[in-house]
Amino acid sequence: MSMSIYSSLSVLPFCSNSPNLQRCRSHLLPSTSLLTPSNYSTTRPSITTQNLLSKNRKVDIICCCSMPVVQVSSPQLQGLLSCSRALWVTRSLIAWNVDVGNGSCYLYASRTADLVLTDDGVQGEDVVINLEEDSGGLPLNVIEKFPHICNYRAFKVPSTVDVKSLLKCQLAVAPFHADGQCISATGLQLPGVLDDLFAYSGPLGAVFTEEAVSLYLWAPTAQVVRACIYSDPSGGTPLESVLLEEDNGVWSVNGPRTWEGCYYVYEVSVYHPSTLQIEMCTTNDPYARGLSSDGMRTLLVNLDCDTLKPEGWDELADEKSILSSFSDISIYELHIRDFSASDQTVRPDFRGGYLAFTSQDSAGIRHLKTLSAAGLTHVHLLPTFQFGGVDDEKEKWEYADTNKLATLPPDSDEQQAQVTAIQDKDGYNWGYNPVLWGVPKGSYASNPNGSSRTLEFRKMALNRIGLRVVLDVVYNHLHGSGPLDDNSVLDKVVPGYYLRRDRDGFIEHSACENNTANEHFMVERLILDDLLCWAVNYKVDGFRFDLMGHLMKSTMVKAKSSLQSLSKEKNGTDGSKIYLYGEGWDFGEVAKNGRGINASQFNLHGTGIGSFNDRIRDAVLGGSPFGHPLQQGFITGLSLQPNAQDHGSKTAMDQMLAVSKDHIQVAMAANLRDFVLTSRNGEEVKGSEVLTHDGLPVGYASCPTETINYVSAHDNETLFDIVCLKTPMEISVDDRCRINHLATSIVALSQGIPFFHSGDEILRSKSLDRDSYNSGDWFNRLDFSYETNNWGVGLPPKGKNEKNWPLIKTRLADPSFKPKKSHIVAAVENFSNILRIRYSSPLLRLRTANAIQQRVRFHNTGPSWVPGVIVMSIEDGHDGMPGLAQLDPIYSYIVVVFNACPTEVTAAIPALQSRTLQLHPVQLMSTDKLVKSSKYEASSGTFNVPSRTTSVFVEPRGI
């Protein structure tokens, strides 16, 4: 008899005692058939081993009213359904690492999520389907997409099965031995089959036309989707509640143009694997472009509306500073709240938010103008999308009594106690808790409701002071998951799809929490669409990818291609000037290409996408963020001025210093893997042949723009703080300030792209806090009046710092560590000068690997080197002469000498004899008397450089 299993609710016979009936009744789709009725029997025999394993048995369609009462198995066995160890990878294949031998394997489905596991197998199903093992195993395309299951067995799904309808059900598979014993059972991971059947490139989110507002939601596993339209950002009853219609996994509805300015949420009825139930999930639109406060509802906002465009917005692309090459980029990392929260020259209602960047006469803007005039090109803003951890409504924030905190001793633990007591109720967080990627964060706006956040973000317009803007994007994880979490969005819409799962089907958390799975088609599409939204609608100039190594290389390459296809004429944005970089760390489930070829340091060569170079950071400063805090490096006294830490014998320390020098020199040559230099042993080696302590190549880049050189960032201690930790207690604050500048000058004068943490140039301190993501304004304060660098404002928060409190306390208590305003002012001048030097010659910003190999040389190398001194030369050609092409019309030769020693050094470099070198004019005009005393003696090629100083010598043309 022909029959639709899921006929309308009025004729479908359900058991009145079904445990999920009441919660599921309103969620069922009308008139949906799972299978081709002519192929399956509608009479259900009792579940017995013989029935399940009969060779000639037809697959049965089972209504739950005909089910016998079953005895649920033990909790240990029942718990197997909470796992999803099988993967439905294509329309026709299910993968599982189970050996059924001569037995059989079955797929079970229940639209009302009534599956239970008994000692005899799975029961409660509407459908049970026999799966045959495919002796050919998984095909290559599946293994490429899911390399972590390459050895799994493949089971074939019959071609007559209505797979699309099955995917709306609770699903399980169970294998049986030939003797009828149930071997195991598990749920299924569905991303593979969803990609195979429902990959979609059409409209998503809210689409505005002259006549209508249309909503589109990709939710192929949903049973019902409804949009609730509200006039207000919170409270009240819906103006309308409309059902969306499904077409091949995409739900849509057309509404009137009057919806613009209203708010909406989706109600999605869907099976959720985390609860094993059909859930009614209330959620925002994954493609939201506006929100109410704290993301409670999605705002229907048209980003093309003229009222949301500041004056001159459409012409902004023409006002951006010239960027001839990505090699000309320099980056300054800044947190929006840090920038102005403590700036008394900013209007109180603007402080800590977007509008602070419109205060053209504030101390912070004057400071940025100074850096821009010196050559700085890009400001990297820490997360600005809607994130969790900070309430959007400022009136709910709690504040520490800063007047009281200021009276406490510099090494007291009371400051951190008061700050941490309110740290989840104040207005501070770095923002690496993504909720919705495509909407500006509400707490930075004057009004988190309505469209203020859009308009005010656009008003920041740093482009108008000569700076381009980079956004910090966090696509590797999400703040929420599951059907009940207020911060969960994607996992409510298509549960189990957007988040990466382990082999048991549980969410991976190596990237902090709730790792996303951009190897899935629609996850990647969401990322690419989001990037395009920020580039086109907010005219962003670059993107920094948090934990980029957790994304796939193919996604990053597509992102670059998509962005660079944008044009001013068509999109109002010149995509060819948009730069991409990120953290290429290789760890967690993605390590060693565990989930596909990931965007790690070693995999990105040849893409032109930058990655942070931790080699130069660790060599310059010493150790690593995960090692002992007193481990010294090249500039912090290793071998040259040891601290109290045991670094081994003098011979061992000298060797470590020489290794550090090799690492720095590779990095200064843009960390190119094929750059050839003379090692500490006197051998000619490539950058990739110089190895880290754990045997990894130091050099990994194929072009200079693939390397982001840095020594400090928002993570870990500030540069000044780490210098204070690692250097000997007895050195002066003057010396620590010089070491701070020595570090930034190494970064600024290296080939590749230099990256600076905001405050590197003003000796910024966080009172030795190693992780200030939630340490409030008190520990994160930036003072652009230069009165203080925030040193000694109490012991840093206990959670991440307590084990180092004994080391920290002795330093904070010592007043000699604290810089004066004169130190800070000098640091700003020195930093500005080193930027001016970088931008005074294209030789310091070479554009190709060949140019670096041909022109850059390192001297004072090999086993007889003068310890603590790096000497780099860069050669230019001469017009009309054979050999190198001329790049610089002013200087034909540059020599940079870095002296990390606590004393003046004399280095004789025979290869640099008889040149007409002189100190760079910027340094000659400096107020730094020490650097002005640097000398070069031509007849012997000897350089005299003061202690802890970077000296730049140039050979002007025509002399």
N, C-alpha and C positions, 0 to 999 in steps of 0.2 A: 504494500500500500504506500502511495506517495504521501509524504507528510513533511512539513517544515518543523524542525525541532523548536525553533524560537518563534512561534507564531505569536500573535498579539496576546497581551497579558490576560485578556478576558477568556481565552480558550486554552491557555497553557495550564495543565494540571500540576500544581506544586504541592508538595507535602506541607501540611500546616505546621508540622513540628520542625521543619528545616531551620537550623540555627541562624542562617543568614537571610531568611526570607524577608523579614520586615525591613532590614537595612538595605536590601537589594531591590525590593519590589519596584521602587520609583526609578531605578537606574537602568531598567532593561530596555533594549531597543525593540521597537515593533518590527515584526515580519522579517526576521533575518534567518536565513538557512545556513547551517554550517557545511552540509555535505550535499552532494548530488543524490537526491532521495532514491533514485532507481538502483543505486549501487549498494544500498545498505538496508539491513533489516531494522524494523522498528519494534520488534519484540525483543525483550531483554531477558535472557536466561539468568539464573543466579550466577553469581561470581564464583566460579570454581576453577580449579586448576585445569580440569579437562576442557572446560569451555574456552579458557584463555589460550590454551596451547593446541587446540585442534587444528590440524593442518589445513582442513577445508573450511574452517570457521569464517564466516563473514564478519566484518567489523560491525559492531552493534551501535545503534543510536538508543540512548537510554534516557527516559524522563525520570526525574528524581522521585516522582510519585510511585513508581514501580519498584523502587529500591527496597530491599529488605533492611531491617534494623541491623546495624553492624556494631561490632565491638572494636572500639578504637585501640590501637596498639599501645605499647609502652611509650613513655615520653621520649626515650632515646630513639626509637624508630620513627615516631611521629615527627621528631625534630628534623628529619631528613627533608621534609617538604619545605622547611624554612631555608634550605640551601638551594642554590641553582647551579648545579655542577655540570649540567648539560647545556649546550649552546645550540640554538636553532640558527644555523649560519647562512643558509640560503632557503629559498622556497621549498626545495626538495630534500634538504639534508639537515640532520641533527647530529651534532658531534658530542661524544661523551667518552671518557676514558674508562669504559667498563667492558669486560669480556663476557659475552653471553654464551660463548661456546656453542653447544648444540641447542641452547635454549632460545628464548624469544624476548623481544622488547616491545613495550606498548606505550603509546602516547595517550594520556587522559586529559579531558577538558571538562570544566564546569563553568558555565556562564555566571552562576551565582556563588562561585568560590566555596563550594561544599566538599572539596576533596579532603579525604582523611586517609591516613595510612593505617591499615590493620596488619595483623600478623600474616594475613593471606595476600596482601597487596593493597593497591589503591582502590578506594571506593568513593562514592558520592559523585561520580562523573556523569555527564550527559553523553559523552562520546568516548569511546576507546578505539584506538587505531593501531593495528599491527605495523611495526616498523621492521623492515628487513635490513640487515647489515650490508653495506656496500663494500665488497672485497677490494675495490680500488682505492679505498681510503679517501681522505679529504683531498680535493683538487688544489692545485697550486694557488689559484686566486684566493681561496679561503685561507690557506696557510700564510699567504702574504698579508692578509688582513688581520689574521689572528695567530701570529707566530707562537704564542704561548701555548697553543693547543695542537701543535703540529703533529704530535703522536697520538692524538685522539682517534677513536674509531668513528666511522661515518655510518649513519642509519638513514635509510631512504624513507621519505614521506610520500605516500601514494599520490599520484597526479590527480586523482579524482577528489581529493580533499579540498574543501573551501578554506584555504589557509587564512585568508584575510579575516574571516569571521572567527576562526579559532583563536586568533591572536587577541581577541577581546575577552578571552576566558582566563580563568586560573588553569594553568597547565602543569602537568607532571609527566615524567617518564619513569617506567619501572621495568627492569629486566628480570627474567625468571630462568632458573636452571631447567634442564630437561625434565627433572623430576617434579617440577611444579613449585619449587621453593622460590620465593621472592628474594632476589639477591640484594636489592637496594631500591631506592626511589629518590627522585630529586625534582625540583622545579627547573625551569629553563630560563636562560638568558636570551633575549630576543633581538638585540641590535642588528645582528647579521641579516636575519630575514626581514626585519623592518627596512633596512637599507635596500635589500633586494627588491622588495615589493612597493615601497612607498617613498623612495628618494624623490625629492620635489624641488623645483626651482621657480615656482610661481610666487605670487604675492603672499606676504605674511604680515601680521600686525594690522594696524588701522591704515586704510587707504582712503584718502580724501579726493573726491571729485567735486565738480560744481554742484551736482545734484544729490550726492549721497556720501555717507561714511560707511565703508565696508570693513568688516572684521574677518580675518583669516587666522585659523589656528591649526597647526599640524599636530594631530593627536590620534594616530591610527589605532591605538589600543583602547581608546575611550568608547564607552557605550552610549553616553549622552553628554552633550555640551550645551550649556546655557550661558548667556551673557546677561548680567544684571546691570542696568544703567542707572546711575545716580546723579542727582544734581549737585550734591555736596561731597566734600572730600571724606567725610565720616558721618556715621549715624544715619538716621532716616530710613525710609523704605524706598525700594527701587522705583524710578519713574516707569521703567519697563523691565520685563524679564522675558527674553526672547530665546527660543531654541535655535541652535545653529544646525545647518544641514551638512551632511558628510558627503564628500566626493573623493574616493580613493585616499582616505586618511586625512584629508584637509576639511575642516569644518568652517563654514562661512555663513554670514548673514549680511544683508544690505539694510542699512538704517538711514534715517533722514539726516540732512546736513545739519539740522539743529542739535545733533548729538555733540558736535564740536564744543569743547569746553566742559562737557560732562565727564564723569568718571565711570569706570566699569570694572567688574571682576568677572572671571569665568567660574562657573560651577561645572566641574568635570567629574563625571561618574566613571570610575576606572578601577580595574583590579590593581592592587598595590602589593608587590611581593614582600614588602617589609612587614605587613600586617596579615598577609594571606587572606585579605578580605576585599570586597568591592567597597571603595571609599568614595564619598562625595567630597572632592577637594575644591576648596575655594582658593583661587589663585589669580595673580596678575598675568598679564600678557607677556610672554617671553620677549616679544618685540616692542615692549612699552617704550615710548619716547617721552613720557611725562608721568608723574606720580603724585599722589597725595602724600601728606606727611608720613614718614616711616614706611612708605610703600604699601599702604593699606589698600589703595585702589589705583588703577591705571588711569591717567588723564588722557582724554582724547585731544591731543594737541597737534596742530598742523605746523611743523617746523618751517614751512615756507611762508607762513603768515608774515606780512610786512610789520605788524606790531611787535614781532619778536626779533626784529633786526635793528641793532643799534645804528646810529648814523654812520654812513659809509661802509656798512657791512658788506654789501655786494661788491665793493671795490677793494676790499681788504687784501685780496690775493695780489693785487698790483702794488701794494704798499710794503710787502714783506722785504726784508733785507736780502741782498744778493747772496746766493749760495751757488758758487760755480762748481763745486765738487763736494761730495760727502767728506773728503779728506780735510775740508776746511772747518768741519764741525768741532765745537767744544761744548760740553754739556755740564750744566749746573743743576743738581738735584735738589728739589725744594718741596716742602710740605705746605699746603695752602694755609693751614692754621698757624704753623710756625712763623710764616712770613710776617704776620701782622698782629697776632694775638697780644703781644706785649709792646707793640709800637704805639707810643703815646702821641705820635704825630698823625695817626689815622683816626678818623671819626670813630667814636665808641661803637656805633651800630654797624660799622664796616669791618671792624677788627675780626680777624680769623675767618673771613669769608671772601667770596669772589670780588666784591666791590672794593676791597682794600687795594686791589691792583689798579683801580681807577684814580687813586689819590696821588696825583702826579708830583706833589711836593712832599710826600711822606719820606721818612728816613729810609724805609725799605726800597721805595721806587728810586730814590736818589742813588742808593747803593747799586741797584741793578743797572741803572744808567751808567754808573762808573765802570762796571764790569763790561757792559755792552760796548762802551767807547774804547775799552782796552782790547776788544776782539771777541769776547764771549758771544756765541751764536745761538745756543739753545738752552731753554729752561725746561727741565724735566719735572713735571708735577706728579707727586705721589698720588695714589688713587683718588679719582674725582667722580667715579661712578657711584651709584647707590650701594652703599655698604652697610653692614651691621655693626653694632658696637657703640654707636653714637645716636642718641635720639635726635630726630630732625627738629623737634620743638625745643627751642633754647630755654623757654621758661621752665622746663623740667630739669635742666642741668643743675648739678650741685657743684660747689666751688670750695676749694681749700682756702683758708685764711692766709693769703700771701704775706700780709703784714706780720703775722705771728711767725710764719715760716722764716722770714728774713731775719728775725732776731735770734734764731737758733744757731748753735755752733756748726761750723762747716762739716764736721764729721759725725753729727748727731744722726740717730736713726729715727727721730721723730718726724722729720720732713717726709720720708718715704712712707711712714705709717699713716700719716694724714692723707697723702696723695693716693695711696692704694686703697684706703677706706672708701673712696668715692670714684675709683678709676673706671668703673662701669656705669657711672651715673653722670660723668662730666661730659665736656664737649670734645674730648680728645681721643683719637685713635689714628694710626697710620692709614687704615682703610683696606687692609688686605683680607677683608671679609665680604667678598662680593655677593650681592643679592640680585641685582639687575645690572647688566653691563652697559646698557644703552641709554641711561638717564643720569644726568649730573646729580651729585649728592645734595640732598635737601638741607642738611645742617649748615652748609656753606652759603646758602641763599638767605636773603632777608625774610622771605616767606616760603616755607617748604611746600605750601599748597599752591595750586595754580601753576602758571608758566614762569614765575620769577626766576627759578633756577636756570631755565634755558636762556632767558634774556641776560641775566647777570653773568653767566658763564661766558657768553659772547662778548660782554662788555669788558672782560679782563684785557683783551687786545694787547698782549705783550708785544705783538708784532710792531706796534707803533713806537716802541722804544728800541727797535732794532733787534728784538729777540724772537726766535721761533719757539714754538711750544711743542713739547713731547708729553704724551699721556702715558702713565704707568697703567698697563692693562693686565688683569689677572684672570686669564682664561683657564688656568690649570686646576682651579678648584672653586667650589661654591660654599657659602656660609651655612646653607640649610639643606636638608633632605627630608624625605618622608612625607606623609600626607597631612601631618598636623603642625609642623614647624612653620611659624609665621614667615620665616626667612626662606622657606622652600618655594621655588617656583617651577623650575624645569622638572624636578622629580615628582611634581604633582600632575603635570601635563602628560608626560609619557614616562611613567615609572619604570626604572631599570634601564633606561636608554641613555640618558645624558651623562650619567656618572659611571666611571670605570669600575668594573667588578673584578674581584679575584677569582680564583678557580672554584671557590665555593659559592660564588655569587654575592659576596658581601662587598660593600663599597671600599675601595682603596683609599687610604688616608695619608700616603707618603708626602703629599704636597700640602700638608697641614690638616686638611679635612676635605672630605667629599670630592675626590679627584674627578675631574671631567674627562670624557673620552672623545677627544677630537678626531680619533681614527674612525668615528662613526659619521656618516655622511651629513646628517642634519645638525650635528654638533659643530662640525667644521663650517657648515654653511652659516650657522648663527654667528660664529666668530668672524667670518669674512664679512658678513652683512654689517656687523657691529662696527668693525674697523672702517668700512666705507661710510657708515653713518657719521662717525666722529670726524672723518676727514672732510666730508662734503658739508655737513650741517654745522660743524664747529670749526672748520678750517684748521684742523690740527696738522702739525708739520712732522710728526714722528711718533713712534710707539716703542715703549720699552716693555718687553714681555717678561713678567714675573715667572720664575721657574720655567723658562722657555723649553728646557730639555724635556719637560713633561708633555710638550706638544710634538706633533710629528713634523719632520722636515718638510714633507709635502705640503702641509698646511701653511708653513711659513713661506715657502716658495710661492704658493698660490696667493697668499696675502700680499707679498711684495708685488707680484704681477698685477693683481687687481688694483692695488693702490696706485701703482705707477702708470696705469692706463687712464687715470683721471686727467682731465685737462681744464685749464682756466675757462676756455671757451664753452665747453659743454657742462662742466661740473662746478665751476667757480673755484677750483682747486688745481694747483699744478702738482700732480701726483709724482712727477719725476723728481721732486725735491723732498719727498717723504722718506725718512730714514727709519729703518727697523733694527732693533738690537734687543738683547735680553740676556737672561741668566742661562747659560748652556750647561748647567750642572747635570750630571748623568748618574741618577740614583733611583732607588725605589723600583717599582715594577717595570719601569721603562728602561732601566739600565741595560746597556749592551744590546740595544734594539729589541728589548723583550716584548714590546707591543708594536713593533714596526720601527722603521728608521726614524729615530727621534732627532729633534733639533738640538743636539748636544754640540759642544765645542768642536769635537773631531768630525762630526757629520756635516757641519755647515760650510766647510771650505768650498769655495767656488760659487757660493750663493750671493756674496756681497752683504750678507746679514751679519751684524756685529754680535759678539758675545764678550761678556766680562772676562778679563784676563786676571785670574786669581794668582797667577805665577808671579807677576810683578808686585802685587800687593804683599804676598808672603815673603818674597825675597827682600823687599825694601824694609818692611817693618819687623819681620822675624816670626817664625812659627806659623800659626794659622789661627783663625777664630776658634778652632776647636782644641787647640793645644794649650800649653801652660802660658799664662799671660806675661810671664817674665822672659820668655824665649826671645832673644834679641835677633835683629836682622842687620842689613847693610848700613842703615842710617842710625840705628838705635844703640850702637855700641858694641856689636858682636866683634869679639877679639880686640877691638880698638880701645874700648872703655867698658869692660864687663861690669854687669850688675851682680847682685847677690846670688843669682841662680847658677847652679852648676851646669855649665855648658861643656864640660870635659876639659881635656888638656889644652894647652896653648896651640899645639899642633892641630888638634881636632877643631878648635875654633877658627884657626887660620884657613883650614880646609873648607869649613862651612862658609866662611866669608868669601872665599874664592868661588864656591858654588853659587852663592847668592849673586855675585857679580856676573857670572855667566847667564843666569836666569834674567837678570835685569837687562843685559845687553841684547839678548834675544827679543825681549819685550820692547826695547827701544827701537828695534828694527821691525816694529809692527807685529812682533810675535810670528813672523813668517816661518813656515815649516821648512822652506828651502833656502833661507838666508844662510850664507856661509860666513863663519867667523872663527877666530882662533880661540880655543877653549883654554881653561886654566892649566891644562896639561901641555899646551903648545900645539895641539892638533887642530887641523882644519875640519870643522864639523858643521853640519846643518842644524838649524833650529830644532828640527824634529829629532835629532840625535842627542841633544842635550836633554837629560831626563830629570824628572822630579824625584823626590825621595822614595816615592812608591812606584817608580819605573815608568811613568807616563811621559810622553814627549812634552817638552816645554812649548815648542813652536807648533802651532796647529793651523794658522791662517794662511790663505792663499793670496790675500790682498790686504792693504792697510786698513780698509774700512770694515774688515771683519774682526778687528781687535778694538776693544774698549779698555784702555789702560786706566787703572784707578788704584788708589790706596785706601780710600774710605768711601762709605756710602751710609745710607740710613741704618743698615744692619750693623751690629757690633759697636764697639766704642768709636767715638769720633777720633779724628787724626790726632788732635792735641792730647786727648785722653790716653790714647795708646802710646804716644811718645812719653807721657808722664809715667805710665806703668813700666815701660821697658827700659828706660834710661836709668842710670844709677841715681840713687837718692840725692847724692851730693852735688850734682851739676846744677848750674844756675838756671833761672827762668829765661834769661837771655839765650842760653844755649838751646833750651827746649824750643823756643820760638824759631831759632835758626834751623833746627832739625825739622820743624813743621814746614818751613818754607822749602827746605831741601827736598822734602818728599813731594810737595806739589810741583816743584820745578822739574823733577824727574818725569812726572806724568805729563806736564805741559810741553816738554821739549822732546818727547818721544814721538816716533812715527806711529801712525794709528790715530785713534780718536781719544782725546783726553776727557776724563769724567771726574767731576768734583762734587763732593757733598757740600750742601750749603753750610757755610760756617768754616770750611777749611781755611778760608782767607781771613777770618777774624778770630782764629784760635778757639773755635767753638768747643765748649765742654758740655757734657751732660752729667757732670759730677761722677764720671767713670761708669755710667750705666751702659751695660753691654747690649741691652735690648729694650729700647725706650718706646716701643710701639703703643704702650698703654700707660705711659708714665706721666701723662698730663702736661700741661703747659709749663709746670714748674721745672721739670728736668729737661724739657725740650726747647727752652726759651732761646730765641735769637734776638740779639740786641744790636740793631743797626745804628744806634747812637754811639757805639763803640765804648760805652762806659764800662761794660763788663763782658766777660766771655762765658759766664755762668758756671765757673769753676767753684767748687766748695759750697754747694747748696744742700749738702747733706749726703749721707750714705745713700747710694742708689737703691731702688726697690729690691726687697729681700728675695723675691721669687727667683730671679735669674742671676743675682749677684752675691748672695749671702756667703757662698763658699770663698769668695775673694774679698770679703769685707776686711779681714786682717790686713791684707796688702793695701786696700783702698783707704782704710781709716788713717794709716800713718801718713799717707800722701795728702789727703784732704785736710788733716790737722796741721800740716806744715805751711805756714803763710808764705814761704818763699816760692811755692809752686804757682801762686796766683799772679797772672799777668796784670800789668797796669794798662791804662788806656793808651799810653805811648807805644806799648808793645803791639796792641791791636791795630792802631793806626799804621804802624810800620808794616805789619803783616798785610794789611790791605794794599799798601803801596807796592810791596814786594810782589804780591800776587798779580796785581794789575800790570806791573812791569814785565813779569814773565810772560803774561798773555800778549803784551805788546811785542815782545821779542818773537814769540811764536808766529804772530801775524805780520812780522816785518819782512819775512822771506818765505817764498814757496818751498825753499829747500827743507824747511822744518815741517812741511805738510805734503810730502811727496805722494803722488796719486797711484802709483803702480808698484808691484813687487819688483819688477825689473829696475825701475828707477832707484829703489832702495838698495838693491843688490849692487848696482853700478856706482852709486854715489856715497853710500854710508860706510864708514870704516870705524873700527874700534882699535884703539892703541892701548899701550900699557896692559898687554895681555900676556898669557903664558905664565909659567911658573915663577918668573922673576919680576912679576908686576909689583908696583908700589901699592901696598894694601890700602883699601878704602878709597881708591881713586878710579873713576871711570873717565876715559877720554874718548870722545866721539867726534869724528870729522864728517862733514858733508861737502861734497865737491860739486861745483857747477861747471858748465862748459862756457865757451866764448863764441859769440856769433862770428860766422865766417871761418871758424877753425874746425879742423877734423876732431872727431871724438864726441864727447857728450854735447847734447843740445843745451843751449843757454835757457835757463828758466827764470833767473833772478836778474833784473836789470841793475841792481844796486850792489849786491855782494856776490863774489865769485867763489868764496870759500868760508865755511863756518866751522869753528871748533868749540865744543862745549866740554867743560871740565867740571865734574862733580866730585867734590872733596867731602867725604863723610868723616874724616879724621877730626879728632878734637884739637889738632894743631895745624898750623900752616904746612903745606906740602910743596915740594919741588919735584916736578916730573919732567924728565928730559925725554923728548920723543923725536928721535932722529928723522923719522919720516916727515916731520912737520918743521924741519929747518928751513931757513931762508924764505919765509913767507912774510907778507906785509900785514900780519894780523894785529888788530887792536881791539880793545874792550868795546863791546857793543855800546853805541851811543846812549841807549836807554839806561844801561847800568852806569855809564859815566855821569849821567844826570841824576842818578839815584841819591837819596839821602843816606843810603847804607854805606857807611864809610869803609867797612871791611871789603865789600865787593869792589869798590873803587880802587882798592890797593892791589888788585890782581894784576899780574904782569906776564908778558911774553918776551922771551929773548930769542931773536931770530937766528943768530949764528949757531946756537946749540939746540934750538927747538925746545927750549925749557919754559915751562909754565910754573909760575908761583901763584898759588891759590890759597886764600885764608881758610881757616877751619870752618867746617860745616857750611860751605858756600858753593853755589853754582855760578861759574863764570863763563860768559859767552864771548868768544872772540870772533871777529868778522874781518874779512879781507875785502875792503871796498874796491870796486872797479875803478881803474884809472890811476891807481897809486903804484 
